[in-house]
Amino acid sequence: MAALPLANVRILSLAEQYPGPYATMLLADLGADVILVERPAGGDPSRRFPGMFTAFNRNKRSVALDLKSEQGHADFLRLVDTADVVMEGFRPGVMKRLKISAEELRARKPSLVFASISSYGQTGPRASHAGHDLSTQTVAGMFNVPPGQEAGVLLPMLPLADISSAMFAALGVVTALFDRTRTGKGAAVDVSMLDALVSWMTPFLVPPANGLPTRILPPPDPAYGLFATADGRQIALSITGEDGMWSDLCHLLGLEVYAKLNEQERSKRVNEIQPLLREAMTKSPYDTLYKQLDELGIAFGPVSTLEEVLQDEQVMARRLAVKIDGPNGVQTFVRQPLIIDGQMGEITCQAPRLGQHNEELLGVPATAPKPLPQSA
């Protein structure tokens, strides 16, 4: 098998919790040697959530270092001398206080790529503010609550600020590494969770800024939503703008009177049409509708539980679920999704114990770690 794209790239990760671990997970699956640099007392705070830590930190190694101590600082610099990338996720100023800032490390090693992930970035009036996923989502306008009103909405399941900043951090790292092949020099990559979300909000922010209409999302097309079937299961219909699909759906469900309506016409009558569509969907069992919708080429999908996702035939065909044997028995992981020239990323080992690789990488045994209390 050909070497993975990031083989021989070494990344030191001091970025904890969600964004950094997810970013380095993507890079590790593509061949990077990711070394977690963890605090001796408990390590990455996400270790208290063993399922989350296990999910994000396969394919990585761990050293436990007290960066505030003279020895720990010296050991970290020894690792920097062997590394291509340092990624950190502290508030601006912390790395400088530890005397391992971008300026200091790049002066020591000009080819080093130094990536920082923070809530609001390294500059600006909010740079030093504390922030987590929800608060950066609200700043980015993702809740769009009118002044004086309280949001009566469910909080999102996915921490989008964490995920988006992780994706941009991974992109920033590989971009800087590619540019290094041209210049021989590293770079400082500044990733802000807020910046990442504002970028994702582009189609909602640019139109009003230019006096242009904003496309409504989710679209008001009647056949865009979740619909119950006769046997109590659910199917997602995702028709938006496809007049041919809409016509076929109407003929299938006995709603021929609406079959010739175009997107604009049926969207204006969504409150009239959607209840009729819901009623029509409940007249057939799930398996029957699944087959009929598939044969007609209508955009739809099953509504899966978390337990069903990794058993889905498409997910299995794409080999997204990977089983790895190790000290914790056989564990299932989700591989990163890129396939390059038919080659997938690899998952070769389970998440490391805290300080597991101190002796291998530094020639010194780890101090006995003091574990954090674990949460479910």
Secondary structure as GFF3:
##gff-version 3
##sequence-region A 1 376
A	DSSP	beta_strand	10	14	.	.	.	ID=ss1
A	DSSP	alpha_helix	19	29	.	.	.	ID=ss2
A	DSSP	beta_strand	33	38	.	.	.	ID=ss3
A	DSSP	three_ten_helix	45	48	.	.	.	ID=ss4
A	DSSP	alpha_helix	50	56	.	.	.	ID=ss5
A	DSSP	beta_strand	60	64	.	.	.	ID=ss6
A	DSSP	alpha_helix	70	80	.	.	.	ID=ss7
A	DSSP	beta_strand	85	88	.	.	.	ID=ss8
A	DSSP	alpha_helix	94	97	.	.	.	ID=ss9
A	DSSP	alpha_helix	102	108	.	.	.	ID=ss10
A	DSSP	beta_strand	113	118	.	.	.	ID=ss11
A	DSSP	alpha_helix	133	139	.	.	.	ID=ss12
A	DSSP	alpha_helix	160	183	.	.	.	ID=ss13
A	DSSP	beta_strand	187	192	.	.	.	ID=ss14
A	DSSP	alpha_helix	193	200	.	.	.	ID=ss15
A	DSSP	alpha_helix	202	209	.	.	.	ID=ss16
A	DSSP	beta_strand	224	228	.	.	.	ID=ss17
A	DSSP	beta_strand	234	238	.	.	.	ID=ss18
A	DSSP	alpha_helix	243	253	.	.	.	ID=ss19
A	DSSP	three_ten_helix	256	258	.	.	.	ID=ss20
A	DSSP	alpha_helix	263	268	.	.	.	ID=ss21
A	DSSP	alpha_helix	270	281	.	.	.	ID=ss22
A	DSSP	alpha_helix	286	296	.	.	.	ID=ss23
A	DSSP	beta_strand	300	302	.	.	.	ID=ss24
A	DSSP	alpha_helix	306	309	.	.	.	ID=ss25
A	DSSP	alpha_helix	313	317	.	.	.	ID=ss26
A	DSSP	beta_strand	321	326	.	.	.	ID=ss27
A	DSSP	beta_strand	329	334	.	.	.	ID=ss28
A	DSSP	beta_strand	339	340	.	.	.	ID=ss29
A	DSSP	beta_strand	343	344	.	.	.	ID=ss30
A	DSSP	alpha_helix	358	362	.	.	.	ID=ss31
###
